[in-house]
Amino acid sequence: MTITITVETDAFDVTDLLDELIKVRALAQSRNERAMLKTITYNEDTTQLKLVVELREPDPDWFGEQPKKQAV
């Protein structure tokens, strides 16, 4: 199942962006899911930051990861 989350907030510096990314990561981890950032938009006039993130169940192919092999 895929869930799309849109975060809209005021951002005044990079720290605000990092804070929002950490919150999304924590949410994904609490749900045992992976978060993929789809878009970042910033409006300088209004200082409005918009993040669009997809939460999904872990899938090795989604991130180009190789499945872990166990020793025989």
PQR file of N, CA, C, O and H, with PARSE charges and radii, in Angstrom:
ATOM      1  N   MET A   1       0.843  -1.171   0.000 -0.4000 1.5000
ATOM      2  CA  MET A   1       0.000   0.000   0.000 -0.0000 2.0000
ATOM      3  C   MET A   1       0.896   1.245   0.000  0.5500 1.7000
ATOM      4  O   MET A   1       1.904   1.293   0.705 -0.5500 1.4000
ATOM      5  N   THR A   2       0.527   2.223  -0.778 -0.4000 1.5000
ATOM      6  CA  THR A   2       1.271   3.475  -0.868 -0.0000 2.0000
ATOM      7  C   THR A   2       0.426   4.607  -0.301  0.5500 1.7000
ATOM      8  O   THR A   2      -0.756   4.742  -0.619 -0.5500 1.4000
ATOM      9  H   THR A   2      -0.292   2.183  -1.351  0.4000 1.0000
ATOM     10  N   ILE A   3       1.054   5.411   0.540 -0.4000 1.5000
ATOM     11  CA  ILE A   3       0.395   6.583   1.109 -0.0000 2.0000
ATOM     12  C   ILE A   3       1.203   7.801   0.700  0.5500 1.7000
ATOM     13  O   ILE A   3       2.424   7.817   0.856 -0.5500 1.4000
ATOM     14  H   ILE A   3       2.014   5.301   0.798  0.4000 1.0000
ATOM     15  N   THR A   4       0.534   8.820   0.178 -0.4000 1.5000
ATOM     16  CA  THR A   4       1.209  10.064  -0.179 -0.0000 2.0000
ATOM     17  C   THR A   4       0.910  11.103   0.892  0.5500 1.7000
ATOM     18  O   THR A   4      -0.243  11.340   1.251 -0.5500 1.4000
ATOM     19  H   THR A   4      -0.457   8.807   0.051  0.4000 1.0000
ATOM     20  N   ILE A   5       1.978  11.716   1.391 -0.4000 1.5000
ATOM     21  CA  ILE A   5       1.860  12.741   2.424 -0.0000 2.0000
ATOM     22  C   ILE A   5       2.351  14.057   1.847  0.5500 1.7000
ATOM     23  O   ILE A   5       3.398  14.108   1.202 -0.5500 1.4000
ATOM     24  H   ILE A   5       2.915  11.524   1.099  0.4000 1.0000
ATOM     25  N   THR A   6       1.595  15.119   2.081 -0.4000 1.5000
ATOM     26  CA  THR A   6       2.024  16.461   1.700 -0.0000 2.0000
ATOM     27  C   THR A   6       2.198  17.278   2.972  0.5500 1.7000
ATOM     28  O   THR A   6       1.277  17.402   3.779 -0.5500 1.4000
ATOM     29  H   THR A   6       0.745  15.077   2.605  0.4000 1.0000
ATOM     30  N   VAL A   7       3.388  17.830   3.137 -0.4000 1.5000
ATOM     31  CA  VAL A   7       3.701  18.665   4.295 -0.0000 2.0000
ATOM     32  C   VAL A   7       3.856  20.092   3.797  0.5500 1.7000
ATOM     33  O   VAL A   7       4.658  20.357   2.901 -0.5500 1.4000
ATOM     34  H   VAL A   7       4.137  17.729   2.481  0.4000 1.0000
ATOM     35  N   GLU A   8       3.095  21.010   4.372 -0.4000 1.5000
ATOM     36  CA  GLU A   8       3.223  22.425   4.038 -0.0000 2.0000
ATOM     37  C   GLU A   8       3.492  23.185   5.327  0.5500 1.7000
ATOM     38  O   GLU A   8       2.739  23.074   6.294 -0.5500 1.4000
ATOM     39  H   GLU A   8       2.444  20.795   5.099  0.4000 1.0000
ATOM     40  N   THR A   9       4.570  23.957   5.330 -0.4000 1.5000
ATOM     41  CA  THR A   9       4.963  24.688   6.533 -0.0000 2.0000
ATOM     42  C   THR A   9       5.818  25.883   6.152  0.5500 1.7000
ATOM     43  O   THR A   9       6.322  25.965   5.032 -0.5500 1.4000
ATOM     44  H   THR A   9       5.182  24.047   4.544  0.4000 1.0000
ATOM     45  N   ASP A  10       5.978  26.801   7.079 -0.4000 1.5000
ATOM     46  CA  ASP A  10       6.909  27.908   6.868 -0.0000 2.0000
ATOM     47  C   ASP A  10       8.322  27.405   7.112  0.5500 1.7000
ATOM     48  O   ASP A  10       8.566  26.639   8.044 -0.5500 1.4000
ATOM     49  H   ASP A  10       5.568  26.735   7.989  0.4000 1.0000
ATOM     50  N   ALA A  11       9.247  27.837   6.272 -0.4000 1.5000
ATOM     51  CA  ALA A  11      10.649  27.454   6.427 -0.0000 2.0000
ATOM     52  C   ALA A  11      11.510  28.688   6.214  0.5500 1.7000
ATOM     53  O   ALA A  11      11.369  29.399   5.218 -0.5500 1.4000
ATOM     54  H   ALA A  11       9.049  28.459   5.514  0.4000 1.0000
ATOM     55  N   PHE A  12      12.385  28.926   7.146 -0.4000 1.5000
ATOM     56  CA  PHE A  12      13.226  30.108   7.070 -0.0000 2.0000
ATOM     57  C   PHE A  12      14.685  29.781   6.782  0.5500 1.7000
ATOM     58  O   PHE A  12      15.453  30.652   6.374 -0.5500 1.4000
ATOM     59  H   PHE A  12      12.499  28.349   7.955  0.4000 1.0000
ATOM     60  N   ASP A  13      15.068  28.514   6.995 -0.4000 1.5000
ATOM     61  CA  ASP A  13      16.432  28.103   6.677 -0.0000 2.0000
ATOM     62  C   ASP A  13      16.476  26.588   6.479  0.5500 1.7000
ATOM     63  O   ASP A  13      15.452  25.911   6.569 -0.5500 1.4000
ATOM     64  H   ASP A  13      14.445  27.806   7.326  0.4000 1.0000
ATOM     65  N   VAL A  14      17.643  26.079   6.214 -0.4000 1.5000
ATOM     66  CA  VAL A  14      17.804  24.650   5.934 -0.0000 2.0000
ATOM     67  C   VAL A  14      17.422  23.801   7.144  0.5500 1.7000
ATOM     68  O   VAL A  14      16.961  22.670   6.989 -0.5500 1.4000
ATOM     69  H   VAL A  14      18.475  26.629   6.141  0.4000 1.0000
ATOM     70  N   THR A  15      17.608  24.333   8.330 -0.4000 1.5000
ATOM     71  CA  THR A  15      17.256  23.590   9.539 -0.0000 2.0000
ATOM     72  C   THR A  15      15.771  23.238   9.547  0.5500 1.7000
ATOM     73  O   THR A  15      15.401  22.140   9.962 -0.5500 1.4000
ATOM     74  H   THR A  15      17.983  25.251   8.456  0.4000 1.0000
ATOM     75  N   ASP A  16      14.924  24.150   9.096 -0.4000 1.5000
ATOM     76  CA  ASP A  16      13.484  23.875   9.029 -0.0000 2.0000
ATOM     77  C   ASP A  16      13.190  22.737   8.057  0.5500 1.7000
ATOM     78  O   ASP A  16      12.355  21.876   8.337 -0.5500 1.4000
ATOM     79  H   ASP A  16      15.225  25.042   8.759  0.4000 1.0000
ATOM     80  N   LEU A  17      13.872  22.733   6.922 -0.4000 1.5000
ATOM     81  CA  LEU A  17      13.706  21.653   5.948 -0.0000 2.0000
ATOM     82  C   LEU A  17      14.139  20.326   6.557  0.5500 1.7000
ATOM     83  O   LEU A  17      13.423  19.330   6.452 -0.5500 1.4000
ATOM     84  H   LEU A  17      14.550  23.432   6.695  0.4000 1.0000
ATOM     85  N   LEU A  18      15.295  20.308   7.187 -0.4000 1.5000
ATOM     86  CA  LEU A  18      15.791  19.074   7.800 -0.0000 2.0000
ATOM     87  C   LEU A  18      14.853  18.578   8.894  0.5500 1.7000
ATOM     88  O   LEU A  18      14.629  17.373   9.013 -0.5500 1.4000
ATOM     89  H   LEU A  18      15.877  21.117   7.272  0.4000 1.0000
ATOM     90  N   ASP A  19      14.308  19.482   9.687 -0.4000 1.5000
ATOM     91  CA  ASP A  19      13.359  19.094  10.731 -0.0000 2.0000
ATOM     92  C   ASP A  19      12.153  18.371  10.141  0.5500 1.7000
ATOM     93  O   ASP A  19      11.716  17.350  10.671 -0.5500 1.4000
ATOM     94  H   ASP A  19      14.491  20.461   9.589  0.4000 1.0000
ATOM     95  N   GLU A  20      11.619  18.896   9.051 -0.4000 1.5000
ATOM     96  CA  GLU A  20      10.451  18.269   8.421 -0.0000 2.0000
ATOM     97  C   GLU A  20      10.807  16.908   7.832  0.5500 1.7000
ATOM     98  O   GLU A  20      10.021  15.966   7.933 -0.5500 1.4000
ATOM     99  H   GLU A  20      11.973  19.726   8.620  0.4000 1.0000
ATOM    100  N   LEU A  21      11.977  16.796   7.220 -0.4000 1.5000
ATOM    101  CA  LEU A  21      12.407  15.508   6.672 -0.0000 2.0000
ATOM    102  C   LEU A  21      12.591  14.473   7.778  0.5500 1.7000
ATOM    103  O   LEU A  21      12.237  13.307   7.605 -0.5500 1.4000
ATOM    104  H   LEU A  21      12.616  17.561   7.138  0.4000 1.0000
ATOM    105  N   ILE A  22      13.137  14.893   8.900 -0.4000 1.5000
ATOM    106  CA  ILE A  22      13.319  13.979  10.033 -0.0000 2.0000
ATOM    107  C   ILE A  22      11.967  13.515  10.571  0.5500 1.7000
ATOM    108  O   ILE A  22      11.817  12.349  10.938 -0.5500 1.4000
ATOM    109  H   ILE A  22      13.424  15.840   9.040  0.4000 1.0000
ATOM    110  N   LYS A  23      10.989  14.410  10.621 -0.4000 1.5000
ATOM    111  CA  LYS A  23       9.646  14.037  11.083 -0.0000 2.0000
ATOM    112  C   LYS A  23       9.024  12.988  10.162  0.5500 1.7000
ATOM    113  O   LYS A  23       8.416  12.026  10.630 -0.5500 1.4000
ATOM    114  H   LYS A  23      11.112  15.356  10.323  0.4000 1.0000
ATOM    115  N   VAL A  24       9.178  13.178   8.853 -0.4000 1.5000
ATOM    116  CA  VAL A  24       8.623  12.217   7.894 -0.0000 2.0000
ATOM    117  C   VAL A  24       9.333  10.873   8.037  0.5500 1.7000
ATOM    118  O   VAL A  24       8.699   9.819   7.991 -0.5500 1.4000
ATOM    119  H   VAL A  24       9.672  13.960   8.472  0.4000 1.0000
ATOM    120  N   ARG A  25      10.645  10.919   8.209 -0.4000 1.5000
ATOM    121  CA  ARG A  25      11.413   9.680   8.384 -0.0000 2.0000
ATOM    122  C   ARG A  25      10.961   8.946   9.644  0.5500 1.7000
ATOM    123  O   ARG A  25      10.788   7.728   9.622 -0.5500 1.4000
ATOM    124  H   ARG A  25      11.160  11.775   8.246  0.4000 1.0000
ATOM    125  N   ALA A  26      10.769   9.672  10.733 -0.4000 1.5000
ATOM    126  CA  ALA A  26      10.323   9.059  11.982 -0.0000 2.0000
ATOM    127  C   ALA A  26       8.940   8.428  11.816  0.5500 1.7000
ATOM    128  O   ALA A  26       8.684   7.341  12.334 -0.5500 1.4000
ATOM    129  H   ALA A  26      10.909  10.662  10.751  0.4000 1.0000
ATOM    130  N   LEU A  27       8.054   9.110  11.098 -0.4000 1.5000
ATOM    131  CA  LEU A  27       6.727   8.556  10.835 -0.0000 2.0000
ATOM    132  C   LEU A  27       6.837   7.252  10.054  0.5500 1.7000
ATOM    133  O   LEU A  27       6.192   6.262  10.399 -0.5500 1.4000
ATOM    134  H   LEU A  27       8.262   9.993  10.677  0.4000 1.0000
ATOM    135  N   ALA A  28       7.647   7.250   9.007 -0.4000 1.5000
ATOM    136  CA  ALA A  28       7.820   6.043   8.195 -0.0000 2.0000
ATOM    137  C   ALA A  28       8.380   4.901   9.039  0.5500 1.7000
ATOM    138  O   ALA A  28       7.904   3.769   8.951 -0.5500 1.4000
ATOM    139  H   ALA A  28       8.170   8.054   8.726  0.4000 1.0000
ATOM    140  N   GLN A  29       9.381   5.194   9.848 -0.4000 1.5000
ATOM    141  CA  GLN A  29       9.977   4.152  10.684 -0.0000 2.0000
ATOM    142  C   GLN A  29       8.979   3.619  11.703  0.5500 1.7000
ATOM    143  O   GLN A  29       8.971   2.421  11.985 -0.5500 1.4000
ATOM    144  H   GLN A  29       9.768   6.113   9.920  0.4000 1.0000
ATOM    145  N   SER A  30       8.141   4.481  12.259 -0.4000 1.5000
ATOM    146  CA  SER A  30       7.157   4.031  13.246 -0.0000 2.0000
ATOM    147  C   SER A  30       6.120   3.104  12.614  0.5500 1.7000
ATOM    148  O   SER A  30       5.510   2.283  13.299 -0.5500 1.4000
ATOM    149  H   SER A  30       8.147   5.454  12.030  0.4000 1.0000
ATOM    150  N   ARG A  31       5.927   3.242  11.312 -0.4000 1.5000
ATOM    151  CA  ARG A  31       4.978   2.395  10.585 -0.0000 2.0000
ATOM    152  C   ARG A  31       5.672   1.231   9.890  0.5500 1.7000
ATOM    153  O   ARG A  31       5.034   0.463   9.171 -0.5500 1.4000
ATOM    154  H   ARG A  31       6.423   3.909  10.756  0.4000 1.0000
ATOM    155  N   ASN A  32       6.994   1.098  10.107 -0.4000 1.5000
ATOM    156  CA  ASN A  32       7.804   0.074   9.456 -0.0000 2.0000
ATOM    157  C   ASN A  32       7.692   0.182   7.936  0.5500 1.7000
ATOM    158  O   ASN A  32       7.531  -0.818   7.238 -0.5500 1.4000
ATOM    159  H   ASN A  32       7.512   1.722  10.691  0.4000 1.0000
ATOM    160  N   GLU A  33       7.782   1.402   7.446 -0.4000 1.5000
ATOM    161  CA  GLU A  33       7.701   1.678   6.018 -0.0000 2.0000
ATOM    162  C   GLU A  33       8.915   2.490   5.581  0.5500 1.7000
ATOM    163  O   GLU A  33       9.720   2.932   6.401 -0.5500 1.4000
ATOM    164  H   GLU A  33       7.913   2.215   8.014  0.4000 1.0000
ATOM    165  N   ARG A  34       9.022   2.673   4.268 -0.4000 1.5000
ATOM    166  CA  ARG A  34      10.093   3.492   3.704 -0.0000 2.0000
ATOM    167  C   ARG A  34       9.475   4.766   3.152  0.5500 1.7000
ATOM    168  O   ARG A  34       8.342   4.754   2.671 -0.5500 1.4000
ATOM    169  H   ARG A  34       8.368   2.315   3.602  0.4000 1.0000
ATOM    170  N   ALA A  35      10.214   5.858   3.221 -0.4000 1.5000
ATOM    171  CA  ALA A  35       9.741   7.146   2.716 -0.0000 2.0000
ATOM    172  C   ALA A  35      10.562   7.538   1.499  0.5500 1.7000
ATOM    173  O   ALA A  35      11.792   7.490   1.525 -0.5500 1.4000
ATOM    174  H   ALA A  35      11.135   5.867   3.612  0.4000 1.0000
ATOM    175  N   MET A  36       9.875   7.926   0.436 -0.4000 1.5000
ATOM    176  CA  MET A  36      10.549   8.393  -0.774 -0.0000 2.0000
ATOM    177  C   MET A  36      10.077   9.812  -1.061  0.5500 1.7000
ATOM    178  O   MET A  36       8.884  10.057  -1.239 -0.5500 1.4000
ATOM    179  H   MET A  36       8.876   7.965   0.415  0.4000 1.0000
ATOM    180  N   LEU A  37      11.018  10.735  -1.104 -0.4000 1.5000
ATOM    181  CA  LEU A  37      10.702  12.132  -1.377 -0.0000 2.0000
ATOM    182  C   LEU A  37      10.394  12.289  -2.862  0.5500 1.7000
ATOM    183  O   LEU A  37      11.226  11.968  -3.710 -0.5500 1.4000
ATOM    184  H   LEU A  37      11.987  10.536  -0.959  0.4000 1.0000
ATOM    185  N   LYS A  38       9.208  12.779  -3.170 -0.4000 1.5000
ATOM    186  CA  LYS A  38       8.797  12.956  -4.566 -0.0000 2.0000
ATOM    187  C   LYS A  38       9.107  14.365  -5.060  0.5500 1.7000
ATOM    188  O   LYS A  38       9.678  14.532  -6.137 -0.5500 1.4000
ATOM    189  H   LYS A  38       8.532  13.039  -2.481  0.4000 1.0000
ATOM    190  N   THR A  39       8.731  15.389  -4.274 -0.4000 1.5000
ATOM    191  CA  THR A  39       9.006  16.775  -4.681 -0.0000 2.0000
ATOM    192  C   THR A  39       9.267  17.655  -3.463  0.5500 1.7000
ATOM    193  O   THR A  39       8.754  17.418  -2.369 -0.5500 1.4000
ATOM    194  H   THR A  39       8.266  15.254  -3.399  0.4000 1.0000
ATOM    195  N   ILE A  40      10.083  18.676  -3.696 -0.4000 1.5000
ATOM    196  CA  ILE A  40      10.293  19.753  -2.726 -0.0000 2.0000
ATOM    197  C   ILE A  40      10.004  21.049  -3.465  0.5500 1.7000
ATOM    198  O   ILE A  40      10.558  21.294  -4.536 -0.5500 1.4000
ATOM    199  H   ILE A  40      10.500  18.868  -4.584  0.4000 1.0000
ATOM    200  N   THR A  41       9.139  21.879  -2.896 -0.4000 1.5000
ATOM    201  CA  THR A  41       8.825  23.174  -3.483 -0.0000 2.0000
ATOM    202  C   THR A  41       9.000  24.239  -2.407  0.5500 1.7000
ATOM    203  O   THR A  41       8.589  24.053  -1.262 -0.5500 1.4000
ATOM    204  H   THR A  41       8.689  21.680  -2.026  0.4000 1.0000
ATOM    205  N   TYR A  42       9.612  25.349  -2.787 -0.4000 1.5000
ATOM    206  CA  TYR A  42       9.794  26.448  -1.837 -0.0000 2.0000
ATOM    207  C   TYR A  42       9.417  27.756  -2.512  0.5500 1.7000
ATOM    208  O   TYR A  42       9.899  28.062  -3.602 -0.5500 1.4000
ATOM    209  H   TYR A  42       9.946  25.500  -3.717  0.4000 1.0000
ATOM    210  N   ASN A  43       8.559  28.520  -1.865 -0.4000 1.5000
ATOM    211  CA  ASN A  43       8.146  29.822  -2.366 -0.0000 2.0000
ATOM    212  C   ASN A  43       8.864  30.887  -1.539  0.5500 1.7000
ATOM    213  O   ASN A  43       8.575  31.060  -0.355 -0.5500 1.4000
ATOM    214  H   ASN A  43       8.167  28.272  -0.979  0.4000 1.0000
ATOM    215  N   GLU A  44       9.791  31.592  -2.158 -0.4000 1.5000
ATOM    216  CA  GLU A  44      10.578  32.606  -1.440 -0.0000 2.0000
ATOM    217  C   GLU A  44       9.722  33.761  -0.924  0.5500 1.7000
ATOM    218  O   GLU A  44      10.007  34.321   0.135 -0.5500 1.4000
ATOM    219  H   GLU A  44      10.026  31.451  -3.120  0.4000 1.0000
ATOM    220  N   ASP A  45       8.687  34.114  -1.658 -0.4000 1.5000
ATOM    221  CA  ASP A  45       7.852  35.252  -1.255 -0.0000 2.0000
ATOM    222  C   ASP A  45       7.073  34.974   0.031  0.5500 1.7000
ATOM    223  O   ASP A  45       6.908  35.860   0.870 -0.5500 1.4000
ATOM    224  H   ASP A  45       8.455  33.659  -2.518  0.4000 1.0000
ATOM    225  N   THR A  46       6.599  33.744   0.176 -0.4000 1.5000
ATOM    226  CA  THR A  46       5.786  33.399   1.346 -0.0000 2.0000
ATOM    227  C   THR A  46       6.533  32.530   2.356  0.5500 1.7000
ATOM    228  O   THR A  46       5.988  32.210   3.412 -0.5500 1.4000
ATOM    229  H   THR A  46       6.733  33.025  -0.506  0.4000 1.0000
ATOM    230  N   THR A  47       7.757  32.150   2.050 -0.4000 1.5000
ATOM    231  CA  THR A  47       8.586  31.221   2.845 -0.0000 2.0000
ATOM    232  C   THR A  47       7.869  29.895   3.090  0.5500 1.7000
ATOM    233  O   THR A  47       8.089  29.238   4.108 -0.5500 1.4000
ATOM    234  H   THR A  47       8.200  32.410   1.192  0.4000 1.0000
ATOM    235  N   GLN A  48       7.008  29.512   2.144 -0.4000 1.5000
ATOM    236  CA  GLN A  48       6.235  28.283   2.275 -0.0000 2.0000
ATOM    237  C   GLN A  48       7.013  27.117   1.670  0.5500 1.7000
ATOM    238  O   GLN A  48       7.422  27.160   0.509 -0.5500 1.4000
ATOM    239  H   GLN A  48       6.830  30.046   1.318  0.4000 1.0000
ATOM    240  N   LEU A  49       7.209  26.079   2.475 -0.4000 1.5000
ATOM    241  CA  LEU A  49       7.879  24.854   2.055 -0.0000 2.0000
ATOM    242  C   LEU A  49       6.827  23.777   1.862  0.5500 1.7000
ATOM    243  O   LEU A  49       5.936  23.614   2.695 -0.5500 1.4000
ATOM    244  H   LEU A  49       6.877  26.044   3.418  0.4000 1.0000
ATOM    245  N   LYS A  50       6.931  23.035   0.752 -0.4000 1.5000
ATOM    246  CA  LYS A  50       5.987  21.948   0.499 -0.0000 2.0000
ATOM    247  C   LYS A  50       6.787  20.703   0.137  0.5500 1.7000
ATOM    248  O   LYS A  50       7.595  20.718  -0.792 -0.5500 1.4000
ATOM    249  H   LYS A  50       7.655  23.168   0.074  0.4000 1.0000
ATOM    250  N   LEU A  51       6.552  19.627   0.880 -0.4000 1.5000
ATOM    251  CA  LEU A  51       7.180  18.341   0.612 -0.0000 2.0000
ATOM    252  C   LEU A  51       6.092  17.346   0.243  0.5500 1.7000
ATOM    253  O   LEU A  51       5.043  17.301   0.887 -0.5500 1.4000
ATOM    254  H   LEU A  51       5.895  19.615   1.635  0.4000 1.0000
ATOM    255  N   VAL A  52       6.335  16.552  -0.783 -0.4000 1.5000
ATOM    256  CA  VAL A  52       5.437  15.456  -1.121 -0.0000 2.0000
ATOM    257  C   VAL A  52       6.256  14.174  -0.984  0.5500 1.7000
ATOM    258  O   VAL A  52       7.286  14.001  -1.634 -0.5500 1.4000
ATOM    259  H   VAL A  52       7.187  16.589  -1.306  0.4000 1.0000
ATOM    260  N   VAL A  53       5.772  13.286  -0.121 -0.4000 1.5000
ATOM    261  CA  VAL A  53       6.502  12.071   0.227 -0.0000 2.0000
ATOM    262  C   VAL A  53       5.571  10.876   0.071  0.5500 1.7000
ATOM    263  O   VAL A  53       4.385  10.956   0.389 -0.5500 1.4000
ATOM    264  H   VAL A  53       4.935  13.427   0.407  0.4000 1.0000
ATOM    265  N   GLU A  54       6.122   9.762  -0.424 -0.4000 1.5000
ATOM    266  CA  GLU A  54       5.373   8.511  -0.489 -0.0000 2.0000
ATOM    267  C   GLU A  54       5.879   7.580   0.597  0.5500 1.7000
ATOM    268  O   GLU A  54       7.086   7.405   0.768 -0.5500 1.4000
ATOM    269  H   GLU A  54       7.086   9.697  -0.682  0.4000 1.0000
ATOM    270  N   LEU A  55       4.948   6.986   1.330 -0.4000 1.5000
ATOM    271  CA  LEU A  55       5.281   5.945   2.296 -0.0000 2.0000
ATOM    272  C   LEU A  55       4.850   4.616   1.705  0.5500 1.7000
ATOM    273  O   LEU A  55       3.728   4.470   1.221 -0.5500 1.4000
ATOM    274  H   LEU A  55       3.968   7.128   1.191  0.4000 1.0000
ATOM    275  N   ARG A  56       5.760   3.646   1.752 -0.4000 1.5000
ATOM    276  CA  ARG A  56       5.458   2.313   1.227 -0.0000 2.0000
ATOM    277  C   ARG A  56       6.078   1.257   2.118  0.5500 1.7000
ATOM    278  O   ARG A  56       6.999   1.517   2.892 -0.5500 1.4000
ATOM    279  H   ARG A  56       6.672   3.764   2.145  0.4000 1.0000
ATOM    280  N   GLU A  57       5.542   0.060   1.981 -0.4000 1.5000
ATOM    281  CA  GLU A  57       6.179  -1.069   2.646 -0.0000 2.0000
ATOM    282  C   GLU A  57       7.546  -1.265   2.006  0.5500 1.7000
ATOM    283  O   GLU A  57       7.714  -0.998   0.816 -0.5500 1.4000
ATOM    284  H   GLU A  57       4.794  -0.152   1.352  0.4000 1.0000
ATOM    285  N   PRO A  58       8.531  -1.730   2.784 -0.5600 1.5000
ATOM    286  CA  PRO A  58       9.868  -1.924   2.220  0.2800 2.0000
ATOM    287  C   PRO A  58       9.827  -2.862   1.009  0.5500 1.7000
ATOM    288  O   PRO A  58       9.222  -3.933   1.058 -0.5500 1.4000
ATOM    289  N   ASP A  59      10.471  -2.447  -0.057 -0.4000 1.5000
ATOM    290  CA  ASP A  59      10.564  -3.240  -1.280 -0.0000 2.0000
ATOM    291  C   ASP A  59      11.972  -3.041  -1.829  0.5500 1.7000
ATOM    292  O   ASP A  59      12.328  -1.923  -2.203 -0.5500 1.4000
ATOM    293  H   ASP A  59      10.962  -1.577  -0.096  0.4000 1.0000
ATOM    294  N   PRO A  60      12.782  -4.100  -1.885 -0.5600 1.5000
ATOM    295  CA  PRO A  60      14.173  -3.944  -2.338  0.2800 2.0000
ATOM    296  C   PRO A  60      14.293  -3.291  -3.713  0.5500 1.7000
ATOM    297  O   PRO A  60      15.227  -2.522  -3.940 -0.5500 1.4000
ATOM    298  N   ASP A  61      13.384  -3.572  -4.625 -0.4000 1.5000
ATOM    299  CA  ASP A  61      13.477  -3.017  -5.978 -0.0000 2.0000
ATOM    300  C   ASP A  61      13.173  -1.524  -6.014  0.5500 1.7000
ATOM    301  O   ASP A  61      13.651  -0.820  -6.903 -0.5500 1.4000
ATOM    302  H   ASP A  61      12.625  -4.197  -4.441  0.4000 1.0000
ATOM    303  N   TRP A  62      12.387  -1.032  -5.062 -0.4000 1.5000
ATOM    304  CA  TRP A  62      11.964   0.371  -5.067 -0.0000 2.0000
ATOM    305  C   TRP A  62      13.149   1.306  -4.911  0.5500 1.7000
ATOM    306  O   TRP A  62      13.182   2.373  -5.525 -0.5500 1.4000
ATOM    307  H   TRP A  62      11.999  -1.605  -4.339  0.4000 1.0000
ATOM    308  N   PHE A  63      14.128   0.916  -4.093 -0.4000 1.5000
ATOM    309  CA  PHE A  63      15.290   1.757  -3.854 -0.0000 2.0000
ATOM    310  C   PHE A  63      16.528   1.253  -4.580  0.5500 1.7000
ATOM    311  O   PHE A  63      17.621   1.783  -4.378 -0.5500 1.4000
ATOM    312  H   PHE A  63      14.102   0.049  -3.595  0.4000 1.0000
ATOM    313  N   GLY A  64      16.371   0.236  -5.424 -0.4000 1.5000
ATOM    314  CA  GLY A  64      17.527  -0.309  -6.121 -0.0000 2.0000
ATOM    315  C   GLY A  64      18.439  -1.086  -5.192  0.5500 1.7000
ATOM    316  O   GLY A  64      19.620  -1.271  -5.485 -0.5500 1.4000
ATOM    317  H   GLY A  64      15.483  -0.194  -5.588  0.4000 1.0000
ATOM    318  N   GLU A  65      17.897  -1.541  -4.076 -0.4000 1.5000
ATOM    319  CA  GLU A  65      18.694  -2.295  -3.119 -0.0000 2.0000
ATOM    320  C   GLU A  65      18.726  -3.760  -3.523  0.5500 1.7000
ATOM    321  O   GLU A  65      17.802  -4.280  -4.148 -0.5500 1.4000
ATOM    322  H   GLU A  65      16.938  -1.391  -3.838  0.4000 1.0000
ATOM    323  N   GLN A  66      19.788  -4.387  -3.153 -0.4000 1.5000
ATOM    324  CA  GLN A  66      19.902  -5.819  -3.379 -0.0000 2.0000
ATOM    325  C   GLN A  66      19.433  -6.541  -2.122  0.5500 1.7000
ATOM    326  O   GLN A  66      19.777  -6.141  -1.011 -0.5500 1.4000
ATOM    327  H   GLN A  66      20.538  -3.964  -2.645  0.4000 1.0000
ATOM    328  N   PRO A  67      18.647  -7.606  -2.293 -0.5600 1.5000
ATOM    329  CA  PRO A  67      18.232  -8.350  -1.103  0.2800 2.0000
ATOM    330  C   PRO A  67      19.456  -8.927  -0.394  0.5500 1.7000
ATOM    331  O   PRO A  67      20.424  -9.336  -1.034 -0.5500 1.4000
ATOM    332  N   LYS A  68      19.397  -8.952   0.924 -0.4000 1.5000
ATOM    333  CA  LYS A  68      20.516  -9.487   1.692 -0.0000 2.0000
ATOM    334  C   LYS A  68      20.555 -11.003   1.532  0.5500 1.7000
ATOM    335  O   LYS A  68      19.542 -11.684   1.688 -0.5500 1.4000
ATOM    336  H   LYS A  68      18.610  -8.619   1.444  0.4000 1.0000
ATOM    337  N   LYS A  69      21.727 -11.511   1.222 -0.4000 1.5000
ATOM    338  CA  LYS A  69      21.895 -12.956   1.062 -0.0000 2.0000
ATOM    339  C   LYS A  69      22.439 -13.531   2.356  0.5500 1.7000
ATOM    340  O   LYS A  69      23.283 -12.932   3.023 -0.5500 1.4000
ATOM    341  H   LYS A  69      22.551 -10.958   1.095  0.4000 1.0000
ATOM    342  N   GLN A  70      21.944 -14.687   2.687 -0.4000 1.5000
ATOM    343  CA  GLN A  70      22.423 -15.351   3.890 -0.0000 2.0000
ATOM    344  C   GLN A  70      23.473 -16.377   3.510  0.5500 1.7000
ATOM    345  O   GLN A  70      23.393 -17.014   2.459 -0.5500 1.4000
ATOM    346  H   GLN A  70      21.258 -15.174   2.145  0.4000 1.0000
ATOM    347  N   ALA A  71      24.454 -16.526   4.378 -0.4000 1.5000
ATOM    348  CA  ALA A  71      25.493 -17.533   4.148 -0.0000 2.0000
ATOM    349  C   ALA A  71      24.876 -18.914   4.282  0.5500 1.7000
ATOM    350  O   ALA A  71      23.989 -19.143   5.104 -0.5500 1.4000
ATOM    351  H   ALA A  71      24.519 -16.009   5.232  0.4000 1.0000
ATOM    352  N   VAL A  72      25.362 -19.820   3.464 -0.4000 1.5000
ATOM    353  CA  VAL A  72      24.826 -21.189   3.493 -0.0000 2.0000
ATOM    354  C   VAL A  72      25.701 -22.055   4.355  0.5500 1.7000
ATOM    355  O   VAL A  72      25.428 -23.245   4.514 -0.5500 1.4000
ATOM    356  H   VAL A  72      26.083 -19.635   2.797  0.4000 1.0000
TER
END
